[in-house]
Amino acid sequence: MIQGSEISHQKSEKNMASLTELSLAEALDGMRAKRFSATELVRAYIAAQETCRPLNAYVVETPELALEKAKESDARYAKGTARPLEGAPLGVKDLFCTKGVPTTAGSRILKGFTPAYESTVTARLWHDGALMLGKLGMDEFAMGSSNTTSACGPVINPWTGPDPANASRKLVPGGSSGGAAAAVAARAAIAAPGTDTGGSIRQPAALCGLTGIKPTYGRCSRWGIVAFASSLDQAGPVARDVKDAALMLRSMAGHDPKDSTSVQRGVPDYLAALTGEVGGLRVGIPREYRVDGMPGEIGDLWERGAKLLEEAGAEVVEISLPHTKYALPAYYIVAPAEASSNLARYDGVRYGLRVPGRPVQEMYENTRAAGFGREVRRRVLIGTYVLSAGYYDAYYLKAQKVRTRIAGDFAQAFKTCDVILTPATPGEAFAIGEKEDDPVKMWLEDVFTVPVNMAGLPGLSLPAGLSKNGLPLGLQLIGRPFDEETVLRVGGALENAIGFRAVPPFHA
């Protein structure tokens, strides 16, 4: 016989699980209406965090901090002074510096580093009432498309199956914001701030059945984010749907005087952009994105997305982006060059790992050899080479000229369209270890996303269907500079038309 206390416990577990099924917008509405408290919501996510440990999505858990902040949120709801994201439990990519909480960027070389300051983006989220469940796994220094290059071990995609830890074929969640995508998809975080240098928000969002947006370069502050490639890095949200992404971006965006690349312009009301109306808008389809070897189901999904927008009242037009084919090779000159410069600061002297050696040059060499993983070392060496005397003009300068041409292609295309529709990835999630020995195959995962970063444009990935293997596939929308509103508007309409409701087989 089941005792009354057992029945109560079962109901409590069921209610906690139901709370983690709510979107960010729904959870905020529920707390405002006092259907549940911020503390109850946070407890549900702490339980989910524990359930989802087999995914290795979190590298640091901060449940006590989350519960402390949840009590403050409950007091604000009681007083009627709740802020825009009051009580929202977020996971944070481990690239954001978080005051008093370790930040490693997925690297051994930052072992033991606990920042004494908060990144601007996370500070803005906390200012608006959000709270932190913990730090999320990522590719080391954001260099990767699989979330397998981290010193903390690979993150597993929750779409792997109902028992991901023991599955014979574990799937990658994408990278570098793979921990963020895995946690949000598995219902172990309601949303997460991530970063995108060449597709690191949009690609994992696509592989995990989520929505992710990389805003225009300069829209969100880079201050307090561990740098990879300074002219390409940009923060943005990983969320369950377009509305949640708009809510997050509204709090994350804005000018920051501490960041010289932050643009001084107001933040629009992104929620107001979600009208669902696309009548009169022109949607560009770039002919160059029909790449060789792309699976037929990706092409079919792309055509279906265009047709759905056409049925909703948009006009679909073909456009040309002739320098697209040069984007990936140019990116893998520019990004490593900037990485070699940014990562020079990790020398074992001021913070993080130190491996002894005499003279000091030997200490530098020992520390960097032990602290950096294989992919980071590869990119630092490439970057140093292309910046060296005799090769700067032949490689780096030429790549920058190609980058200018790519931006020019987009500017020309936007004379005939308002938004561009493309696939988000060239395929579904692949197995951990499948492409590790061939860096070019791994880099090709970002073939559709890299041009957006090279041109500094906003890009949004949203789930558009399942592959024949039952795995998520995504579409990408690209907009004019600082026109995230149109991207979100079209994204919301496309999301409604597609009606994607699938949930991974493993979730809290």
C-alpha positions in Angstrom: 0.0 0.0 0.0 1.3 3.5 -0.9 1.3 5.7 2.2 0.0 9.3 2.1 3.5 10.8 2.5 4.7 8.8 -0.6 1.7 10.0 -2.6 2.5 13.6 -1.6 6.2 13.1 -2.5 5.2 11.7 -6.0 2.9 14.7 -6.6 5.7 17.0 -5.5 8.1 15.4 -7.9 5.6 15.6 -10.7 4.9 19.3 -10.0 8.6 20.1 -10.0 9.1 18.4 -13.3 6.1 20.3 -14.8 7.8 23.6 -13.8 10.9 22.8 -15.8 8.6 22.2 -18.9 7.6 25.9 -18.8 9.3 28.3 -21.2 11.0 31.4 -19.8 8.0 33.6 -20.7 5.5 31.1 -19.2 7.6 30.8 -16.0 7.7 34.6 -15.6 4.0 34.8 -16.1 3.5 32.0 -13.5 5.6 33.8 -10.8 3.8 37.1 -11.5 0.4 35.4 -11.1 1.8 33.7 -7.9 0.9 30.2 -9.2 4.4 29.2 -7.9 7.3 31.0 -6.3 10.8 31.7 -7.6 12.1 29.3 -4.8 9.9 26.5 -6.1 11.0 27.1 -9.6 14.7 27.1 -8.6 14.3 23.9 -6.5 12.8 22.2 -9.6 15.8 23.2 -11.7 18.3 22.2 -9.0 16.6 18.7 -9.1 16.8 18.8 -12.9 20.5 19.8 -12.7 21.2 16.7 -10.6 19.2 14.4 -12.9 21.1 15.7 -16.0 24.6 15.2 -14.6 25.2 12.3 -17.0 25.3 14.9 -19.8 28.3 16.7 -18.2 26.6 20.0 -19.1 27.5 21.8 -15.9 31.1 22.2 -14.8 30.2 24.2 -11.7 26.9 24.0 -9.8 25.8 26.9 -7.6 22.5 25.8 -6.0 23.0 27.7 -2.7 23.6 30.9 -4.6 20.5 30.3 -6.7 18.3 29.6 -3.7 19.6 32.7 -1.9 18.7 34.9 -5.0 15.3 33.1 -5.4 14.3 34.2 -1.9 15.1 37.8 -2.9 13.0 37.4 -6.0 10.1 36.1 -4.0 10.3 39.2 -1.8 10.2 41.4 -4.9 7.2 39.6 -6.3 5.5 40.1 -2.9 6.2 43.8 -3.0 5.2 44.2 -6.6 8.8 45.3 -7.6 9.7 42.4 -9.8 12.2 43.0 -12.6 11.9 41.8 -16.2 13.6 38.4 -15.6 12.9 38.1 -11.9 13.6 34.6 -10.6 14.6 33.1 -14.0 17.1 30.3 -13.4 19.9 30.4 -16.0 23.0 28.4 -16.7 26.0 30.5 -17.8 28.6 29.5 -20.4 32.0 29.2 -18.7 33.4 31.9 -20.9 31.7 34.7 -18.9 33.6 35.9 -15.9 31.4 35.5 -12.8 32.4 37.2 -9.6 33.3 34.7 -6.9 32.6 31.7 -9.1 35.3 29.9 -11.0 35.7 30.6 -14.7 37.9 28.3 -16.8 36.9 28.7 -20.4 37.1 24.9 -20.6 40.9 25.1 -20.2 43.5 23.6 -17.8 45.4 26.9 -18.1 42.7 28.8 -16.1 42.6 26.2 -13.4 41.9 27.9 -10.0 40.9 31.3 -11.6 38.0 32.9 -9.7 37.2 36.4 -11.1 36.9 39.3 -8.8 34.5 41.0 -11.3 31.4 40.2 -13.3 31.0 40.3 -17.1 28.7 43.1 -18.3 26.3 40.7 -20.0 25.8 38.5 -16.9 25.7 41.6 -14.6 22.8 42.9 -16.8 21.0 39.6 -16.5 21.4 39.7 -12.7 20.3 43.3 -12.6 17.1 42.3 -14.3 16.4 39.6 -11.7 17.8 36.4 -13.3 19.9 34.0 -11.2 22.6 31.5 -11.8 22.3 27.8 -11.5 26.0 27.2 -12.4 28.6 27.4 -15.2 28.2 25.4 -18.4 30.7 23.3 -20.3 32.1 24.5 -23.6 34.9 23.8 -26.1 38.2 25.1 -24.8 38.4 28.9 -25.3 35.3 28.5 -27.5 37.4 26.7 -30.2 35.3 23.9 -31.5 32.0 22.7 -33.1 31.4 19.6 -30.9 32.0 20.5 -27.2 34.7 17.7 -27.1 37.8 19.9 -26.7 37.1 20.9 -23.1 39.5 20.0 -20.3 36.3 19.1 -18.4 35.4 16.4 -20.8 32.8 16.2 -23.6 29.2 17.3 -23.2 26.6 14.7 -24.4 23.6 15.8 -26.5 20.3 14.9 -24.7 19.0 13.7 -28.1 21.5 10.8 -27.7 18.8 8.7 -26.1 17.0 7.9 -22.8 20.3 6.7 -21.2 23.0 9.0 -22.7 25.7 8.0 -20.3 25.5 4.3 -21.3 24.6 4.8 -25.0 26.8 3.0 -27.5 26.9 6.1 -29.7 26.9 9.4 -27.8 26.1 12.5 -29.9 27.8 15.9 -29.7 25.6 18.9 -28.7 27.5 21.2 -31.1 29.9 23.8 -29.9 31.3 25.8 -28.5 28.1 26.7 -26.5 27.3 22.9 -26.3 26.8 22.9 -22.5 24.3 25.7 -22.8 22.4 23.9 -25.5 22.4 20.6 -23.7 21.3 22.0 -20.4 18.4 24.1 -22.0 17.3 21.2 -24.2 17.4 18.7 -21.2 15.4 21.2 -19.0 18.3 21.7 -16.6 18.3 25.5 -17.3 15.5 27.7 -18.5 17.8 29.6 -20.9 21.5 30.5 -21.1 23.8 33.3 -22.3 26.3 31.9 -24.8 28.9 33.3 -27.2 29.2 33.0 -31.0 32.5 33.5 -32.9 31.7 31.5 -36.0 28.4 29.8 -35.1 28.9 28.8 -31.5 25.3 29.7 -30.5 23.4 28.8 -33.6 25.0 25.5 -34.4 24.5 23.9 -31.0 21.0 25.4 -30.8 20.2 23.7 -34.2 21.7 20.3 -33.1 19.7 20.4 -29.8 16.3 21.6 -31.1 16.5 25.1 -29.7 16.5 28.7 -30.7 19.7 30.8 -30.6 20.5 34.3 -31.8 23.9 35.9 -32.5 23.1 39.6 -32.5 25.0 42.2 -34.5 28.6 42.7 -33.6 28.7 45.4 -31.0 25.1 44.9 -29.8 26.2 43.1 -26.6 29.2 44.0 -24.5 32.3 41.7 -24.7 33.7 43.1 -21.4 34.3 40.2 -19.0 34.1 37.5 -21.7 37.2 35.5 -22.1 38.4 36.5 -25.5 38.9 34.2 -28.5 38.8 36.4 -31.6 38.0 39.9 -30.6 36.5 41.1 -34.0 34.2 38.1 -34.2 33.1 37.2 -30.7 29.6 38.2 -29.7 27.3 37.2 -26.8 23.7 36.0 -27.4 21.0 33.8 -25.8 20.3 30.1 -26.2 16.6 29.6 -25.5 13.6 27.3 -26.1 11.8 29.5 -28.5 11.9 32.9 -30.2 10.0 34.7 -27.5 12.4 33.5 -24.8 15.4 34.6 -27.0 13.8 38.1 -27.4 13.4 38.3 -23.6 17.0 37.3 -22.9 18.4 39.6 -25.6 16.5 42.6 -24.3 18.3 42.3 -21.0 21.7 41.3 -22.4 22.1 44.1 -25.1 23.1 47.7 -24.7 26.1 50.1 -24.9 28.9 49.5 -22.5 31.6 52.2 -22.1 34.0 49.5 -20.8 34.0 47.9 -24.3 35.4 50.0 -27.1 33.6 47.8 -29.7 30.2 48.2 -28.0 27.9 50.4 -30.2 26.2 53.4 -28.7 22.6 52.9 -29.7 19.3 52.1 -27.9 18.0 48.6 -27.3 14.6 48.1 -29.1 11.7 46.3 -27.5 12.3 42.9 -29.1 9.1 41.5 -27.7 7.1 44.1 -29.6 8.7 42.8 -32.8 7.0 39.5 -32.5 3.9 40.4 -34.4 3.7 37.2 -36.4 3.2 39.3 -39.5 5.6 38.9 -42.5 3.4 40.2 -45.3 5.4 42.4 -47.7 8.8 41.3 -46.4 11.2 39.8 -49.0 13.1 36.6 -48.0 16.4 36.0 -49.8 17.5 32.5 -50.7 21.3 32.5 -51.5 22.1 30.2 -54.4 25.7 29.7 -53.1 24.4 27.9 -49.9 23.4 24.9 -51.9 26.7 23.2 -51.2 27.9 19.9 -52.5 27.3 16.9 -50.2 24.5 18.6 -48.3 21.9 15.9 -47.3 18.7 16.0 -49.3 16.6 16.4 -46.1 18.4 19.7 -45.3 17.5 21.0 -48.8 13.9 19.8 -48.4 13.6 21.5 -45.0 15.0 24.7 -46.4 12.5 24.7 -49.3 9.7 24.0 -46.8 10.7 26.9 -44.7 10.7 29.2 -47.7 7.3 27.9 -48.7 5.8 28.5 -45.3 7.0 32.1 -45.2 5.6 32.5 -48.7 2.2 31.2 -47.5 2.4 33.6 -44.6 2.6 36.5 -47.1 6.4 37.0 -47.6 7.9 37.2 -51.0 10.8 34.7 -51.7 13.6 36.0 -53.9 16.8 34.4 -55.1 20.0 36.3 -54.2 23.7 35.8 -54.7 26.5 35.9 -52.1 29.4 35.2 -54.5 32.2 35.2 -51.9 30.5 32.8 -49.5 32.8 30.0 -50.6 35.8 31.9 -49.3 34.2 32.7 -45.9 35.4 29.5 -44.1 39.1 29.6 -45.2 39.2 33.3 -44.5 37.7 32.8 -41.1 40.3 30.1 -40.2 43.0 32.7 -40.9 41.4 35.7 -39.1 40.2 33.8 -36.0 43.4 31.9 -35.2 45.4 35.1 -35.8 43.4 37.0 -33.2 43.4 33.9 -30.9 47.2 33.8 -31.0 47.3 37.4 -29.8 44.6 37.0 -27.2 46.0 33.8 -25.7 49.5 35.2 -25.3 48.4 36.5 -21.9 48.2 33.0 -20.5 51.8 32.5 -19.4 51.6 31.2 -15.8 52.7 34.4 -14.3 49.6 36.3 -13.2 46.8 33.7 -12.8 45.8 30.2 -13.5 48.1 27.2 -14.1 51.8 27.5 -13.5 54.3 24.7 -14.4 57.7 25.5 -12.9 60.8 25.9 -15.1 64.1 27.7 -15.2 64.7 30.2 -16.8 61.4 32.0 -17.1 61.1 31.1 -20.8 61.0 27.4 -19.8 58.2 28.1 -17.3 56.2 29.8 -20.1 56.8 26.8 -22.4 55.9 24.2 -19.8 52.8 26.1 -18.7 51.4 26.6 -22.2 52.2 23.1 -23.3 50.4 21.6 -20.2 47.6 24.1 -20.1 46.4 24.3 -23.7 44.6 21.4 -25.5 45.3 20.1 -29.0 42.8 22.3 -30.8 43.9 25.5 -29.1 47.5 24.7 -29.8 46.7 24.1 -33.4 44.9 27.4 -33.8 47.6 29.4 -31.9 50.2 27.9 -34.2 48.2 28.8 -37.3 47.6 32.3 -36.1 51.2 32.9 -35.2 52.3 31.6 -38.6 49.9 33.8 -40.6 51.0 36.9 -38.6 54.7 36.2 -39.0 57.0 38.3 -41.2 56.7 37.2 -44.8 53.3 35.7 -44.4 51.2 38.6 -43.0 50.4 40.0 -46.5 50.0 36.6 -48.2 47.5 35.3 -45.6 46.1 37.6 -42.9 45.9 40.8 -45.1 44.3 38.8 -47.9 41.8 37.2 -45.5 40.8 40.6 -44.3 40.2 41.8 -47.9 38.0 38.7 -48.5 36.1 39.6 -45.3 35.3 43.0 -46.7 34.0 41.4 -49.9 31.8 39.1 -47.9 30.3 42.0 -46.0 29.8 43.8 -49.4 27.9 40.8 -50.8 25.5 40.9 -47.9 25.0 44.7 -48.2 24.2 44.2 -51.9 21.8 41.4 -51.2 19.9 43.4 -48.6 19.0 45.9 -51.4 16.6 43.3 -52.7 15.6 41.5 -49.6 14.8 42.1 -45.9 16.0 38.9 -44.4 17.9 35.8 -45.7 16.9 32.2 -45.1 19.5 29.4 -45.1 20.2 26.0 -43.4 21.8 26.3 -39.9 24.0 23.3 -40.2 25.0 20.9 -43.0 23.6 17.9 -41.1 22.3 16.4 -37.8 24.3 15.9 -34.6 27.2 13.5 -35.1 28.9 11.0 -32.7 31.5 12.1 -30.2 34.9 11.3 -31.7 33.6 11.0 -35.2 35.4 14.0 -36.7 38.2 14.5 -34.1 41.0 13.3 -36.4 40.0 15.5 -39.3 39.9 19.2 -38.3 38.7 20.3 -41.8 35.6 18.1 -41.5 35.0 19.6 -38.1 35.4 23.1 -39.3 32.9 22.5 -42.1 30.2 22.2 -39.5 30.2 26.0 -39.4 30.0 26.5 -43.2 26.6 28.2 -43.0 27.2 30.2 -39.9 30.7 31.7 -40.3 29.8 34.2 -43.0 27.4 36.0 -40.6 30.3 36.6 -38.1 32.7 37.7 -40.8 30.1 40.4 -41.8 29.1 41.2 -38.2 25.4 40.5 -38.9 22.6 39.2 -36.7 21.7 35.5 -37.2 19.1 33.3 -35.7 18.8 29.5 -35.7 15.5 27.8 -34.9 14.4 24.2 -35.0 12.6 23.3 -38.2 12.1 19.5 -38.0 13.6 16.1 -37.4 15.9 14.1 -39.6 15.1 10.6 -40.7 17.1 9.5 -37.6 14.8 11.5 -35.3 17.4 14.3 -34.6 16.8 18.1 -34.8 17.6 20.1 -37.9 17.6 23.9 -37.9 17.1 26.8 -40.3 18.9 30.2 -40.0 17.7 33.7 -40.6 20.2 36.5 -41.3 19.4 40.2 -41.0 20.7 43.6 -41.7 23.1 45.2 -39.1 21.2 46.0 -35.9 17.9 44.7 -37.4 17.4 41.9 -34.9 13.8 43.0 -34.8 13.1 41.8 -38.3 15.0 38.6 -37.7 13.0 37.9 -34.6 9.7 38.9 -36.3 10.3 36.5 -39.2 11.7 33.8 -36.8 8.5 34.0 -34.7 6.3 33.6 -37.8 8.3 30.7 -39.1 8.3 29.1 -35.7 4.5 29.3 -35.5 4.2 27.9 -39.0 6.5 24.9 -38.3 5.1 24.1 -34.9 8.2 22.2 -33.7 7.3 20.6 -30.3 9.7 17.7 -30.1 11.6 17.1 -26.8 14.8 15.1 -26.4 14.4 11.5 -25.1 16.6 12.4 -22.1 15.3 15.4 -20.1 14.5 16.2 -16.5 
